[in-house]
Amino acid sequence: GEEEEAWLPARISMCYDKEQQKVHVRRGWPEPLREGEVRYELCATISAVFEGSEEDWDQGEVDDGRHLVTHVRGARLDDEEAGSPGAGDQYHGRWLLVNDFLIQAVEEEEVTCFEPWRTPALLYYARHNFEQECGHPRFVNPITRAVYKSDRSLASSALANKTPTFVPPSSEELSTPMVVGIDAEFVALTPEQSELLLDGTNVITKTSRMSLGRVSVVRALDSKATVGVKGAEQALAGTPMIDDYIRTPEPVMDYLTRFSGLVPGDLDPQTSPHHLIPLKRAYLKLRYLVDQGYHFVGHGLNNDFRIINIYVPPEQVKDTVNMFHLPNRRKISLRFLVHLLLRQRIQADTHDSIEDARGAMLLYQYYLKCKEEGRFEEELERIYEEGTKCGWQVPE
């Protein structure tokens, strides 16, 4: 039989009838074009997707079970652009599904055909061949180094910023891609939800919603940056260039002090003694470094970047949790690696993001040294042997 026509046309033709003062819309791009008719094609959609059970849907309980997903079509590159490095030609003109942190290629039929559980919220059509007719618009990054110049703390307590914990990056540092260490701490905004099954097992039905509470970025251990007047400069190698506490947009349910080192009052402008900034500014400061080509060293960065909701190209991420890992074996904690390989103690009482970021940088330096000497594989086997012997515990 004939293919069923999609509910949503991927291509339309439009013209304005001045006499009738009406806009005429036709499906597809029929020939010949009418006078004044212009062709448009679908470029993006935003849809509300119901994520509950079929029973909830049948009962009409759909208001609280929706989230938004986006379909967007990749740019159609010309032959020269498509062949250039980093052009992403695997997505050349293809449709992409963006669902939270999942991005995957899909067929056009999935975009234009709707089911009862997926409702269109926004449809974006663009004029066909607009780029060829008008030229590619020059992209200007709206995030500039000015985000660092306007970096004023929200904290108003008497103790606020009395002893700064970081030296802001200089103009030279902001314009030169570098390797930096990074660590982030998080707080919980909502509790975790679970359900007790008949067999006695407890199943998590909804994870707690997390928010960024603190983020620290430290300079490379061999950084040449200095501060102070000529002749009395202070070296800044390994020191923080960012140490921001984040004012959360919602009330904090749990500060997760054992894991974050954050306590009530740290994120309150009236009581915080720290450099406190809005979440948006913290994001922009990190985004600027990413766009400048900074490389980030840390432990468990995939999870950190996912919760922060920032994309960092894989080639700019140096995650020590993956460096010091054997396939099909357990992941090793930062605290254990620093203790075993560097003979240092971190996280003794609580977590500190500056300490953790610096620890990751030291591990990365150790990794490079072992690689250069050709003994890393042997050292990795030794780490797992030692960890198994002591039960992966760090002596108190």
C-alpha positions in Angstrom: 0.0 0.0 0.0 0.9 3.7 -0.2 3.0 5.2 2.6 0.9 7.1 5.1 1.6 10.8 4.8 3.3 12.3 7.9 1.1 14.6 10.0 3.8 17.3 10.0 5.1 18.3 6.6 8.9 18.5 6.4 8.6 21.0 3.5 6.1 23.7 2.7 5.5 26.4 0.2 4.0 29.8 1.2 2.9 32.9 -0.6 0.9 36.0 0.4 -2.2 36.9 -1.5 -2.4 40.7 -1.3 -5.9 40.9 -2.8 -7.4 38.4 -0.3 -4.9 39.4 2.4 -4.3 35.7 3.1 -1.2 33.5 3.4 -1.5 30.3 1.3 0.4 27.3 2.5 0.9 24.1 0.4 2.5 20.8 1.5 5.8 20.1 -0.1 7.5 22.0 -2.9 5.1 21.5 -5.9 6.0 22.7 -9.3 5.7 25.2 -10.7 6.1 27.9 -8.0 3.3 30.4 -7.8 4.1 34.1 -8.1 5.8 35.2 -4.9 5.8 31.7 -3.4 8.7 30.8 -1.2 9.9 27.3 -0.1 10.5 26.5 3.6 11.8 23.4 5.3 11.5 22.1 8.8 14.7 22.7 10.8 13.8 22.0 14.4 10.9 20.9 16.7 10.4 20.9 20.4 7.9 18.3 21.7 6.4 17.5 25.1 6.9 13.8 25.7 4.9 11.8 28.3 7.2 9.5 30.3 4.7 7.7 32.6 3.1 4.3 32.2 0.4 3.3 29.7 -2.0 3.0 32.7 -1.4 6.7 33.7 -1.9 7.7 30.1 -5.2 5.8 29.9 -6.4 7.4 33.1 -5.5 10.9 31.8 -2.8 11.5 34.4 -0.4 13.3 32.1 0.2 16.7 33.5 3.1 15.8 35.8 4.7 13.3 33.6 6.1 15.3 30.6 9.5 16.6 29.6 10.7 18.4 26.5 12.8 16.9 23.8 14.3 18.6 20.7 14.8 17.4 17.1 17.2 19.6 15.1 18.6 19.1 11.6 22.3 19.2 11.2 23.7 21.9 8.9 24.0 21.0 5.2 27.6 21.7 4.4 29.0 22.2 1.0 31.7 19.8 -0.3 34.6 21.8 0.9 33.1 22.3 4.4 32.1 18.7 4.7 35.6 17.5 4.1 37.2 19.8 6.6 38.5 18.5 10.0 35.9 18.6 12.8 33.0 19.3 10.4 31.0 16.5 11.9 30.1 15.1 8.5 28.5 12.0 10.1 25.6 14.4 10.9 25.7 16.2 7.6 22.1 17.3 7.0 20.8 14.6 9.3 18.2 14.9 12.1 19.4 14.7 15.7 17.4 13.9 18.8 18.4 16.0 21.9 16.9 14.4 25.0 18.5 15.7 28.2 22.1 14.5 27.8 21.4 12.0 25.0 22.1 13.1 21.4 21.6 10.6 18.6 20.8 10.6 14.9 17.3 9.7 13.8 15.3 9.4 10.6 13.1 12.2 9.3 10.0 10.0 9.8 10.5 10.0 13.5 10.5 13.8 13.5 7.4 14.3 11.4 5.2 11.5 12.7 3.5 12.1 16.1 2.0 9.7 18.6 -0.5 10.5 21.4 2.3 10.6 23.9 4.3 13.2 22.0 2.8 16.7 21.5 4.4 19.4 19.4 5.2 22.6 21.3 7.3 24.5 18.8 8.0 24.1 15.1 10.8 25.9 13.3 10.8 26.3 9.6 13.5 28.2 7.6 13.6 29.5 4.1 15.2 26.9 1.7 18.7 27.8 0.5 18.8 30.9 2.7 22.5 30.5 3.4 23.3 30.2 -0.3 21.3 33.3 -1.2 22.4 35.5 1.8 25.7 33.9 2.8 26.6 32.3 6.1 26.2 34.7 9.0 29.5 35.3 10.8 29.3 33.7 14.3 30.4 36.0 17.1 30.7 34.2 20.5 28.5 36.2 22.9 30.6 34.9 25.9 33.7 37.1 26.3 36.3 37.6 29.0 34.1 40.4 30.4 32.4 37.7 32.4 35.5 37.6 34.6 35.8 41.4 34.9 32.2 41.7 36.3 32.8 38.9 38.8 31.4 40.5 41.9 30.5 38.4 44.9 26.8 38.3 46.1 27.9 37.6 49.7 27.3 40.6 52.0 28.3 39.1 55.4 31.1 40.7 57.4 33.4 37.7 56.7 32.8 37.7 53.0 36.0 37.7 50.9 38.2 38.7 53.8 40.8 36.1 52.8 40.4 35.4 49.0 41.0 31.8 48.1 41.9 32.4 44.4 43.7 34.8 42.1 41.5 35.6 39.0 43.0 34.8 35.6 44.9 37.5 33.9 44.1 38.7 30.4 47.0 36.7 29.0 45.8 33.5 30.7 42.3 34.1 29.4 43.5 34.3 25.8 45.9 31.4 26.0 44.6 27.8 26.1 46.0 25.9 29.1 45.7 22.7 31.0 43.9 23.2 34.3 42.6 21.1 37.1 38.9 21.2 38.0 36.6 19.8 40.6 33.0 20.5 41.5 30.8 19.9 44.6 27.1 19.5 44.5 24.0 19.9 46.7 20.6 18.1 46.5 17.5 20.1 45.7 15.0 17.2 45.9 15.1 13.9 47.8 15.6 10.6 46.2 12.4 8.6 45.7 12.3 4.8 46.0 9.8 2.0 46.1 9.8 -1.2 48.2 8.9 -4.2 46.1 7.1 -7.3 47.3 10.3 -9.3 47.4 11.8 -6.8 49.8 14.2 -5.0 47.4 14.3 -1.2 47.4 14.2 0.3 43.9 15.0 3.9 43.2 12.2 5.3 41.1 13.5 8.9 40.8 17.0 10.2 41.6 17.5 13.4 43.6 17.9 16.5 41.6 21.4 18.0 42.0 22.7 21.5 41.6 26.2 22.9 41.5 27.4 24.2 44.9 31.0 24.9 44.3 33.5 24.8 41.5 37.3 25.2 41.6 39.8 25.5 38.8 43.5 25.4 39.5 46.4 26.4 37.3 48.9 23.9 35.8 51.7 22.8 38.1 54.2 24.3 35.6 52.3 27.5 35.0 54.5 30.6 34.5 51.8 33.0 35.7 52.8 35.4 38.5 51.1 38.2 40.5 52.7 41.2 42.2 55.0 44.0 41.2 58.2 43.4 39.2 61.0 42.1 41.4 58.5 40.8 44.0 56.4 38.5 41.9 54.6 35.5 43.5 54.4 32.3 41.4 50.9 31.1 40.8 51.6 27.5 39.6 49.0 25.1 41.0 47.0 27.9 42.6 43.2 28.4 42.0 42.1 30.8 39.3 38.4 30.1 40.1 36.9 29.1 43.5 33.2 30.0 43.2 30.4 29.1 45.6 27.1 29.0 43.8 23.8 30.6 44.9 21.3 27.9 44.0 18.1 29.0 42.3 16.0 26.8 44.6 16.1 25.9 48.4 18.7 23.3 49.2 17.3 20.1 50.6 20.6 18.4 51.5 24.1 20.0 51.5 25.7 16.5 51.3 28.4 17.8 53.6 30.2 14.5 53.9 30.9 14.5 50.1 30.8 18.2 49.2 32.3 19.9 52.3 29.5 22.5 52.0 27.4 23.4 55.1 24.3 25.5 55.6 25.1 29.2 55.2 27.8 28.7 52.6 25.4 29.5 49.7 23.4 32.2 51.5 24.3 35.8 50.5 23.5 37.0 54.1 25.9 34.5 55.8 28.3 33.1 53.3 32.0 34.0 53.9 32.9 32.9 50.3 33.0 34.2 46.8 29.3 33.6 46.0 28.0 34.0 42.4 24.8 33.1 40.5 24.7 29.7 38.7 24.5 31.4 35.3 27.7 33.4 35.8 29.5 30.2 37.0 28.4 28.5 33.8 29.5 31.4 31.6 32.9 31.5 33.2 33.4 27.7 32.5 31.9 28.0 29.0 34.4 30.7 28.1 37.3 28.5 29.1 35.9 25.6 27.1 35.5 27.8 24.0 39.0 29.1 24.4 40.3 25.5 24.1 41.3 24.9 27.7 42.0 21.3 28.7 40.4 20.1 31.9 42.0 17.5 34.3 39.9 16.0 37.0 38.5 12.8 38.5 35.1 11.7 37.4 34.5 14.6 35.1 31.8 13.0 33.0 29.5 13.1 35.9 30.5 16.6 37.0 30.0 18.1 33.5 26.7 16.2 33.1 25.2 17.8 36.3 26.7 21.2 35.5 25.0 20.7 32.1 28.0 21.8 30.0 29.4 20.0 27.0 33.2 19.8 26.8 34.7 18.2 23.7 36.3 14.8 24.6 39.7 15.9 23.4 39.7 18.7 26.0 38.9 16.3 28.9 41.7 14.4 30.8 39.8 12.2 33.3 42.1 10.5 35.8 39.4 8.0 36.8 39.7 6.6 33.2 43.5 6.9 33.0 44.0 4.7 36.1 41.5 2.0 35.2 41.7 -1.5 33.8 38.8 -2.8 31.7 36.1 -4.7 33.6 37.7 -3.7 37.0 36.5 -1.3 39.6 37.0 2.5 39.3 39.5 3.8 41.8 38.9 6.7 44.1 40.9 9.9 43.9 41.7 9.6 47.6 43.2 6.1 47.3 45.3 7.0 44.2 46.7 10.1 45.8 47.6 8.1 49.0 49.2 5.2 47.1 51.1 7.0 44.4 51.8 10.4 45.9 51.9 9.6 49.6 49.6 12.4 50.4 46.4 12.6 52.3 43.3 14.3 51.0 39.6 14.3 52.0 40.7 13.4 55.5 37.7 15.0 57.2 35.7 16.4 54.3 35.9 17.1 50.6 37.6 20.3 49.3 37.3 21.1 45.6 40.7 23.0 45.5 42.4 20.0 47.1 40.8 17.5 44.8 41.5 19.6 41.7 45.2 19.9 42.7 45.3 16.2 43.5 44.0 15.3 40.0 46.7 17.5 38.5 49.4 15.7 40.5 48.0 12.4 39.3 48.0 13.5 35.7 51.6 14.6 36.1 52.4 11.2 37.5 50.6 9.5 34.6 52.6 11.4 32.0 55.9 10.6 33.8 55.1 6.8 33.9 54.0 6.9 30.2 57.3 8.7 29.3 59.3 6.0 31.2 57.3 3.2 29.6 56.2 1.7 32.9 52.6 2.8 33.2 51.0 -0.6 32.5 53.2 -2.2 35.1 52.3 0.5 37.6 48.6 0.1 36.9 48.8 -3.6 37.7 50.6 -2.8 40.9 47.8 -0.3 41.9 45.1 -3.0 41.6 47.3 -5.5 43.5 47.9 -3.1 46.4 44.2 -2.0 46.4 43.0 -5.6 46.6 45.4 -6.3 49.5 44.2 -3.4 51.6 40.5 -3.5 50.6 40.9 -0.1 48.8 41.0 1.6 52.2 43.2 4.5 53.1 44.8 4.2 56.6 43.5 6.7 59.1 
